[in-house]
Amino acid sequence: MKKQFLFFVLAFAFAILLLTSAVKADSWNLTEQPSINSMSVLIEGNSVFQGDCVQVPGLTFWNCNTEQLAVAALERGNEMPIKVVFVPGEDLSNVQIKVWISGYHDDIEVKTSQFDVFAGNVYTKTLNMQLPNDLDALDTYTLHVKITQKRTLTGIESADIDTIVQRTANQIKILNAEVFGTMPIIAGNTVYVDVVVKNIGNHEVDDIFVKAFVRELGISRTVYLGDLASEDDCSSGCDKEDSQLARIALTIPENTKSGIYLLEIEAFGNSLSDKVVKTIYVEKGQTTDSTGTGSQDTTTAAGFELSAYNAKSNVEAGKGTAFSVMVSNPTTSTITLTLAALGTEEWASNQVNPSVITLAPGESKTATVYLVVKENAVNGDHIFTIKATSGANSKTINLTASVEGSKATWDMKTILMIAGIVLALIIVVLLIVLLTKKKNAKVEESYY
């Protein structure tokens, strides 16, 4: 019995070795001249596929063989050059090469324009495919290459190539850049930009900065974002994130002329960078002249601006959450204002910290609004108001707390783990019972 078991283990291991080391290949015969005699595929200069159809001497058929030479490693977020080299076996018109990747939620596809080919000549086409940033790293995808025409082609007209996707060693990306504030932007006022930067590389990146600037107006501001962890290296309980939000405030000069300007946003670190460009429209502000006519924009007249980092937050009944709001002073005078949360009395308690803020000219500060939701709060969205007051001027902004019932102590992962343990114990018990019965049967057989 032991010898049989050992043989089974060795045979299984040998089969696994053969499967993992096998080269993807195929062979077949054709009785007529192939449309495409041969094709090879190169990815970033490396040969990954080769196929040929050769007529057997003295016979009337062609033997076709294909072989995948290597598993191509693709770096997500990058542009991948794919070179297709082929030799047609007959003259063909309006030929097109199509390349696509399956396995992603949408097909990633590139193709050439149509062209004519003549038998025996060598043709080379290079297609550039942009790989999305959210391709699953270390997952296997199939790269399809196909030469097409209005009729079905024969020979080496297609290739299905196994590839594996990996993260670039060091790379950051601006996932989103949102411009907000009073629109249109009045000269002399402040425009705000929320920038989300993500580490899409394979290693942690240190000391990332975000810069927003308008070259034509000569204004810029740089903020320090910090370190960004790699998703692959950041396990449970990690105190670093692989993405961060930066908010940048830029004050438009008062003498700016009305028109459209380019707002450039750049995230950068040690030899790393990514950049996006937004357009903003600025209107020249009106100021009081010597005759007493004219007016200022309403934001400047109010003396401050009020905005929210997160306008909505999910929270369980009986637990707490927090919102961040920012107040800014675009004027040339120091102002003091008070902040209060209104409309939470029936379903939550609140605290604003700090509730009194003093702003120097051009200064911005952030306050945190803490909510503790009552145990009996009704599930659903609860809208409340943050009110900022400075003298006779006030501004409000609405925030939303989405309340849901308390979650069960055990999550699905815990339930599945317990179920797996129970199943394993059942299997062990069954094996013991079966072995015991088998042993007893042998004893009885030897007795008789």
GICORMO-V872707 format. One record per backbone hydrogen bond with DSSP energy under -1.0 kcal/mol. NH is the residue of the N-H (numbers start at 1). CO is the residue of the C=O. If there is no record, write none. Layout:
nh/co
NH/CO
NH/CO
This chain:
nh/co
5/1
6/2
7/3
8/4
9/5
10/6
11/7
12/8
13/9
14/10
15/11
16/12
17/13
18/14
19/15
20/16
21/17
22/18
26/66
28/64
30/62
36/154
37/87
38/87
39/51
40/85
41/49
42/83
43/46
44/81
46/43
48/41
49/41
50/67
51/39
52/65
53/37
54/63
56/61
59/56
62/30
63/54
64/28
65/52
66/26
67/50
68/24
69/48
70/48
72/162
74/164
76/166
78/75
80/129
82/127
83/42
84/125
85/40
86/123
87/38
89/35
92/117
95/115
96/148
98/146
99/110
100/144
101/108
102/142
108/101
110/99
112/97
115/95
117/92
120/88
121/118
123/86
125/84
127/82
129/80
131/78
138/165
139/136
141/163
142/102
143/161
144/100
145/159
146/98
147/157
148/96
156/36
157/155
159/145
161/143
163/141
164/72
165/139
166/74
173/198
175/196
176/196
178/194
180/192
185/281
187/283
188/252
189/186
191/250
192/180
193/248
194/178
195/246
196/176
197/244
198/173
199/242
200/171
202/168
203/169
205/228
208/226
209/268
210/223
211/266
212/221
213/264
214/219
218/214
219/214
221/212
223/210
225/208
226/208
228/205
229/241
234/230
238/235
244/197
246/195
248/193
250/191
252/189
256/253
259/282
261/280
263/278
264/213
265/276
266/211
267/274
268/209
269/272
274/267
276/265
278/263
280/261
282/259
283/185
289/293
292/289
301/297
302/298
305/328
307/326
309/324
313/400
315/402
317/404
319/316
321/371
323/369
325/367
326/307
327/365
328/305
329/363
335/359
337/357
338/389
339/355
340/387
342/385
347/344
348/344
349/372
351/370
353/368
357/337
359/335
362/329
363/360
365/327
367/325
368/353
369/323
370/351
371/321
372/349
373/319
374/347
377/374
380/403
382/401
384/399
385/342
386/397
387/340
388/395
389/338
390/393
393/390
395/388
397/386
399/384
400/311
401/382
402/313
403/380
404/315
415/411
416/412
417/413
418/414
419/415
420/416
421/417
422/418
423/419
424/420
425/421
426/422
427/423
428/424
429/425
430/426
431/427
432/428
433/429
434/430
435/431
436/432
437/433
438/434
439/435
440/436
441/437
442/438
443/439
444/440
445/441
446/442
447/443
448/444
